[in-house]
Amino acid sequence: MLHALQPRKSNSEETTNIMKLSHKSLLFLIIISFALSACSGLKTPAGTGGGTPPPGGGGGTPPPGGGATGPFTIGGTALGLKGTGLVLQDNGGDDLAVTGSGTVAFTFKTALATGTNYNVTIKTQPSSPTQTCSVTSGTGTATANVTSIQVVCAPIFNVGGSVSGLLGAGLTLQDNGGDNLVVSGTGNVNFTFATPLLTGAAYAVTVLTQPKTPVQTCSVSNGSGTISGNITNVNIVCSQPGFSIGGSVVGLVQTAGDTLELQNNAGDNLFVTGDTTFTFATPVTNGGLYNVTVFLPPTSQPQRCTPFNWTGIATGNISNVIIDCQHNDWNWESWYIPTTNTANNYAVVTTPLFSPGSLAPANLGTPGGRDFAITWTDQVGRKWLFGGLGYPYPPLVKPNAIPENLLNDLWVFDNGGWVPANLPMFVNKAGDWVVDPTQLEAQNVPGVYGTLGTGSVTTAPGSRWGGSSWSDSGGNLWMFGGQGYDSTGSQNSALLNDIWEWVPAALDSHTGGGIAGTFTGQWVWQGGSSTGNQAGVYGTQGSAAPGNIPGGRWAAATATDPAGNIWLFGGQGYDASHNEGLLNDLWEYSPTSKQWTWMGPAASNAVNQNGSYGTLGTGSGTTAPGGRQHGVLWADAFGNIWLFGGFGFDSAGTNAPEGAVLNDLWKFNTTTKQWVWMSGGGTTGIANQAGTYGTQTAAAAGNVPGSRWGAVGWVNPDGDLFFFGGWGYGASTTQGTGFLNDIWEYDHTLGQWIWWKGSSGVNQQGAYVSIADVPFVNNVVGARRGAALWQPDSQGYVWVFGGEGYDSTAGAAPGYLDDFWTYLPFP
């Protein structure tokens, strides 16, 4: 063969060749680094570029791909150099002569291993011509090739200015097509580019990317020129976006005339029809004022529509303006007494109400917090309230414990505030007529009955709670039963069956026009016994008789039919045999004849009857609700009687003999004299049911309120049945029982329930948001039971006072409330 097989080289020979190859590679890298470094640094006067130099001081710029291990070159640029004589050193050696003019790149001959420190200094200053140079970014640790060292031999100047109207992020600026600068902040923001320029160099500031959040367009002025000093007058002006203004209309009666005209800033008119969302056509520039008003109201309702969140400065799209037209709203009527958003308040009396020659004081009077008070509305619309369990007028020394005692105070609200009735009056030292509130301090007061049918200045019912009430055609107020104090005072928890009439007179008035501040009138004992715990006298079912009278009881359900007759169902009390328990007897009282009629069912003259449910929707001679207390009773426009819930007996006698919590709905047909089971109680008439709430404001066949007692109800003008609150179950039996604040309607035409307002849970805290007697959709009446309620007034408003439940205080225990509210259902 021409070539013989060569013997293998020794290890030492291989090592020598590898070292030769490494020296060549190192030389090649140094040449490449030097070439690259010549392209970096500041621009000469003739240059138009820029760019952002790598961070100075350490690390350098790693080659692509990362993971470099060195050795690394050390270099940078000399700025403003004019000749020769400049000698640099690294780490006190490796001398490097730098020559040239303008911007000159340099790289030391000796590369450094990774992690080695470098320290570039000037050994000799330039001598031809003479210059004084200085080093910046000259020290650090080599972790990549270093190109950021600057030797400055001539003046350099910064380029900057200000951005005005910036709203968010995304703005990036450039100088001479590089040196990218991200500008952050809002409003007026100053900026300075990182790379300075030499005297005589050109600068040209431009926008690389516009702001994105929110979107803006920014433009540059004074953005270019020639450096002769620090530049601070570059102006970046960012356009101001326009923001939409809108919101929603709520609580509007949606029928003919349900269009209202809105304005923003007294213009930009917008027609809105029905309960819906809206947006004005014209945006408002950032930082501009918006001011939404109702220019023309709807004609579908008499109530005004009030804007909320209606004005402010637009710094984003506005969508929370509310035009509240009141329906399905609560209105905190007692807002002028701020303490009424907390529980357990004593009564307050304002006296005198008027002194001749003086301005009338604000009437800040209010009954104390209480539970299961008794209410009436008189002929002129005044709201009356009697007794209950709770807080009296404060005695001189207030007790430490909650005064859970029974009251017999009488109050009237006449739209000017609360005034107590029948208080003594006298002339004080200033010559003003004032009331003596001492008797309002009394609790657990026995009744003073006098002569049956004859009133006097001293006659008055004893303290009580849970009685029944109605008003007659003459405007007088009537009360039956409850639990409390009879004439003896010895039976402090007597179940009463006395009938009282209150004949109102007028607000006190004195010579010269002075008003002390009490409403006068007279109590008359009109029937029943002056001693408690009486058995019922039932007579013949369906027949009125002078001797008939229900037995003593509390928490009976009461309603007045369109003919003015009074209907009373159940309660806890005494049957015909003087047995005490839960009753299911239905009674009718005629204010004209002043006689009671026992309407049945046949076995209801005995206590603790289970419900007989039969078939849902079908009545018979035997179907009837079980005995119960604190159900809700209504009379519809046809005179039929409706009953919902309470505490008592279901079809199985659950938890007998005490009873359980019910959610059954019954109708008593006054023509057929039969009870019909209409809803609730599951499939077989069983107690302790959770509610099925469905979608708020929408009727559905599966909707049903949870079991409860102590709710209060009313009949709407369309004949539908409503109730509020109580104590029982929300949407979950797992959550357990508690106080409720939901509002329900039973649409008697559809035969379906509607959940209108409030929580589907229990123990909801109140939110007393709006003031100045303005209804608001976001007001929340805290969960409660035993509230006092007045039937809808001429404008459709339902009035509610107190009860026991939750105020506005987060985490507070339930207490006795004295807040005063109105609620406006949809008609």
Helices and strands as residue ranges (DSSP letters): H 11-37, E 74-81, E 86-90, E 93-98, E 102-107, E 117-124, E 134-136, E 139-141, E 146-152, E 156-157, E 159-166, E 171-175, E 178-183, E 187-192, E 197-198, E 202-209, E 218-221, E 224-226, E 231-238, E 242-243, E 245-250, E 259-264, E 267-273, E 277-279, E 284-285, E 289-296, E 306-308, E 311-313, E 318-324, E 329-332, G 338-341, E 370-371, E 374-377, E 383-390, E 405-413, E 418-420, E 425-427, E 433-435, G 437-441, E 464-465, E 468-471, E 477-484, E 494-507, E 519-527, E 544-545, E 553-554, E 557-560, E 566-574, E 580-590, E 595-600, E 628-629, E 632-635, E 641-648, E 660-669, E 674-679, E 708-709, E 712-715, E 721-729, E 737-747, E 752-757, E 784-785, E 788-790, E 798-805, E 815-824
